[in-house]
């Protein structure tokens, strides 16, 4: 197939302008994401204290947290031990009974000394937007520390801010291996969906009734077990 290039100066100028416009449009979601998260990223040492940390799911391997998810949970456990947060809201996928991220996350935290009564499970955190909306609308969280990998933290902060959760983000650093490069590349494409979610503000895939677990955990009681979508036929 023969490629035809613009022959006139005017045509070439228009082609360059079209390419520049396309680049601006393509980069706009990422620019919005970085702007929304500006000034909101912290370390475990300097993040302001909040009642709740939201820990996003990152997959299971043979029923146990993947290394990336384990690192998120280790960071969340450190925040709890140092008094930066009082309750951990673990949010992940339990759309089928054979796959239960929140329960695996909860078990991992318990094995590392976090009291079960200080962990609340969100079984319908199917993506970042759903987790943020449910944190606000279902669990009543309006301020939180978010915990995820460094390449994902800007999107998490931007979306949770848009969902009504005033957020600081702690990004977990990882070696720049194949998984890290995959995650970083994926963020470039995920930024478009994030910008669309922020603009349209759709309801999550599963909203469900209001849950009292976070409030009960903060008050010192054992949180009521929330409904699990995976247990629903």
C-alpha positions as CSV (number, residue, x, y, z in Angstrom):
1,X,0.0,0.0,0.0
2,X,1.5,3.3,-1.1
3,X,1.5,6.1,1.5
4,X,0.7,9.5,0.2
5,X,2.3,12.5,1.9
6,X,1.0,16.0,1.8
7,X,2.6,17.8,-1.2
8,X,2.0,21.4,-0.4
9,X,3.2,23.5,2.6
10,X,-0.3,24.3,3.6
11,X,-1.3,20.6,3.5
12,X,1.8,19.6,5.5
13,X,1.0,22.3,8.1
14,X,-2.6,21.0,8.5
15,X,-1.2,17.5,8.9
16,X,1.1,18.6,11.6
17,X,-1.7,20.5,13.4
18,X,-3.9,17.5,13.2
19,X,-1.2,15.3,14.8
20,X,-0.6,17.8,17.5
21,X,-4.3,18.1,18.2
22,X,-4.5,14.3,18.4
23,X,-1.6,14.2,20.8
24,X,-3.2,16.8,23.1
25,X,-6.5,14.8,23.1
26,X,-4.6,11.6,23.9
27,X,-2.6,13.1,26.7
28,X,-5.5,15.1,28.2
29,X,-6.7,12.3,30.5
30,X,-3.2,11.7,31.9
31,X,-2.7,15.4,32.4
32,X,-6.0,15.7,34.3
33,X,-5.0,12.7,36.5
34,X,-1.6,14.2,37.4
35,X,-3.2,17.6,38.1
36,X,-5.9,16.1,40.3
37,X,-3.4,14.2,42.3
38,X,-0.9,17.0,42.7
39,X,0.1,17.7,46.3
40,X,-1.8,14.5,47.4
41,X,1.0,11.9,47.3
42,X,2.8,11.0,50.5
43,X,4.9,8.4,52.1
44,X,4.0,6.2,55.1
45,X,6.1,8.6,57.2
46,X,4.6,11.9,56.2
47,X,1.0,11.1,55.2
48,X,-1.5,12.9,57.5
49,X,-3.4,10.8,59.9
50,X,-6.9,9.7,58.8
51,X,-9.4,7.3,60.3
52,X,-9.5,5.0,57.2
53,X,-7.1,3.6,54.7
54,X,-8.5,2.1,51.5
55,X,-6.5,-0.8,50.1
56,X,-7.2,-1.7,46.5
57,X,-7.1,-5.3,45.3
58,X,-4.4,-6.5,42.9
59,X,-5.2,-10.1,42.2
60,X,-4.8,-13.5,43.8
61,X,-2.6,-16.5,43.0
62,X,-3.9,-19.8,44.2
63,X,-6.1,-18.0,46.7
64,X,-3.4,-15.8,48.2
65,X,-2.5,-12.2,47.5
66,X,-0.1,-11.7,44.6
67,X,3.2,-10.1,45.5
68,X,2.0,-6.6,44.5
69,X,-1.1,-7.0,46.6
70,X,0.9,-8.3,49.5
71,X,3.1,-5.2,49.3
72,X,0.0,-3.0,49.4
73,X,-1.2,-4.9,52.5
74,X,2.2,-4.6,54.2
75,X,2.1,-0.9,53.7
76,X,-1.5,-0.7,55.1
77,X,-0.4,-2.7,58.1
78,X,2.4,-0.3,58.7
79,X,0.0,2.6,58.6
80,X,-2.2,0.9,61.2
81,X,0.7,-0.1,63.5
82,X,2.1,3.5,63.4
83,X,-1.3,5.0,64.2
84,X,-1.6,6.8,60.9
85,X,-5.0,5.1,60.3
86,X,-7.5,3.3,62.6
87,X,-9.4,1.1,60.1
88,X,-8.5,-0.6,56.9
89,X,-11.1,-0.9,54.2
90,X,-10.0,-3.7,51.8
91,X,-11.7,-3.5,48.5
92,X,-11.6,-6.1,45.7
93,X,-13.4,-8.6,43.5
94,X,-15.7,-11.3,44.8
95,X,-18.0,-11.5,41.8
96,X,-17.8,-15.3,42.0
97,X,-17.6,-17.7,44.9
98,X,-14.3,-19.2,43.8
99,X,-12.5,-15.8,43.8
100,X,-12.5,-13.7,46.9
101,X,-9.9,-10.9,47.1
102,X,-11.2,-9.1,50.2
103,X,-11.2,-12.3,52.4
104,X,-7.7,-13.1,51.2
105,X,-6.6,-9.6,52.0
106,X,-8.2,-9.8,55.4
107,X,-6.5,-13.1,56.3
108,X,-3.1,-11.7,55.2
109,X,-3.6,-8.6,57.5
110,X,-4.7,-10.8,60.4
111,X,-1.5,-12.9,60.0
112,X,0.5,-9.7,60.4
113,X,-1.1,-8.6,63.6
114,X,-3.9,-6.3,62.4
115,X,-7.0,-7.0,64.5
116,X,-9.9,-8.5,62.5
117,X,-12.2,-5.9,64.0
118,X,-10.2,-3.1,62.4
119,X,-10.6,-4.5,58.9
120,X,-13.7,-4.0,56.8
121,X,-14.3,-5.8,53.5
122,X,-15.8,-4.4,50.3
123,X,-16.6,-7.3,48.1
124,X,-17.7,-5.3,45.1
125,X,-14.6,-3.3,44.3
126,X,-14.5,-4.4,40.7
127,X,-12.4,-1.4,39.5
128,X,-10.9,1.8,40.9
129,X,-14.0,3.9,40.3
130,X,-16.3,1.4,41.9
131,X,-14.1,1.1,44.9
132,X,-14.0,4.9,45.4
133,X,-17.8,5.4,44.9
134,X,-18.6,2.5,47.2
135,X,-16.2,3.8,49.9
136,X,-18.2,7.1,49.9
137,X,-21.8,5.9,49.2
138,X,-21.8,2.5,50.9
139,X,-19.3,2.8,53.7
140,X,-19.6,6.5,54.4
141,X,-15.9,7.3,54.0
142,X,-15.3,11.0,53.2
143,X,-11.6,11.2,54.0
144,X,-9.0,8.4,53.5
145,X,-5.5,7.4,52.8
146,X,-5.3,5.3,49.6
147,X,-2.8,2.5,49.3
148,X,-1.8,1.0,45.9
149,X,1.3,0.8,43.7
150,X,3.1,4.0,42.7
151,X,2.0,3.7,39.0
152,X,-1.6,3.5,40.1
153,X,-1.8,6.0,42.9
154,X,-2.5,9.1,40.8
155,X,-5.5,7.5,39.2
156,X,-6.8,6.3,42.5
157,X,-6.5,9.7,44.1
158,X,-8.0,11.5,41.2
159,X,-11.0,9.2,41.0
160,X,-11.6,9.0,44.8
161,X,-11.5,12.8,45.0
162,X,-14.1,13.0,42.2
163,X,-16.2,10.4,44.0
164,X,-16.3,12.7,47.1
165,X,-13.5,11.1,49.2
166,X,-10.8,13.7,50.2
167,X,-7.7,11.6,49.7
168,X,-4.0,11.3,50.3
169,X,-2.2,8.5,48.4
170,X,0.7,6.3,49.5
171,X,2.2,4.7,46.4
172,X,4.1,1.5,47.0
173,X,7.4,1.5,45.1
174,X,8.3,-1.7,43.2
175,X,11.4,-2.8,41.2
176,X,11.1,-1.9,37.6
177,X,10.5,-5.4,36.4
178,X,8.2,-6.7,33.7
179,X,5.1,-6.4,35.9
180,X,6.0,-2.8,36.8
181,X,6.4,-1.9,33.1
182,X,3.1,-3.6,32.3
183,X,1.3,-1.7,35.0
184,X,2.8,1.6,34.0
185,X,1.8,1.1,30.4
186,X,-1.7,0.0,31.4
187,X,-2.1,3.2,33.2
188,X,-1.8,5.2,30.0
189,X,-4.8,3.4,28.6
190,X,-6.7,3.4,31.9
191,X,-6.4,7.1,32.1
192,X,-9.0,7.5,29.4
193,X,-11.6,5.4,31.2
194,X,-10.8,7.2,34.4
195,X,-11.4,10.6,32.8
196,X,-14.7,9.3,31.4
197,X,-15.8,7.9,34.8
198,X,-14.9,11.2,36.4
199,X,-17.0,13.1,33.8
200,X,-20.0,10.8,33.6
201,X,-19.9,9.6,37.3
202,X,-21.7,6.3,36.6
203,X,-23.0,4.1,39.4
204,X,-20.7,1.2,40.3
205,X,-21.5,-2.2,38.8
206,X,-22.9,-3.2,42.2
207,X,-23.9,-0.4,44.7
208,X,-26.0,-2.2,47.2
209,X,-27.3,-1.0,50.6
210,X,-25.4,1.2,53.0
211,X,-22.9,-0.7,55.2
212,X,-22.1,0.2,58.8
213,X,-18.8,-1.7,59.1
214,X,-16.5,1.3,59.0
215,X,-18.4,3.2,61.6
216,X,-18.6,0.2,63.9
217,X,-14.9,-0.5,63.5
218,X,-14.1,3.1,64.4
219,X,-16.4,2.9,67.4
220,X,-14.5,-0.2,68.6
221,X,-17.0,-2.9,67.8
222,X,-16.6,-5.8,65.4
223,X,-17.8,-4.7,61.9
224,X,-21.0,-6.3,60.6
225,X,-20.2,-8.6,57.7
226,X,-21.2,-6.9,54.5
227,X,-23.0,-8.6,51.7
228,X,-20.8,-10.5,49.3
229,X,-21.8,-10.4,45.6
230,X,-20.0,-13.7,45.0
231,X,-22.4,-15.4,47.4
232,X,-25.4,-14.2,45.5
233,X,-26.7,-16.5,42.7
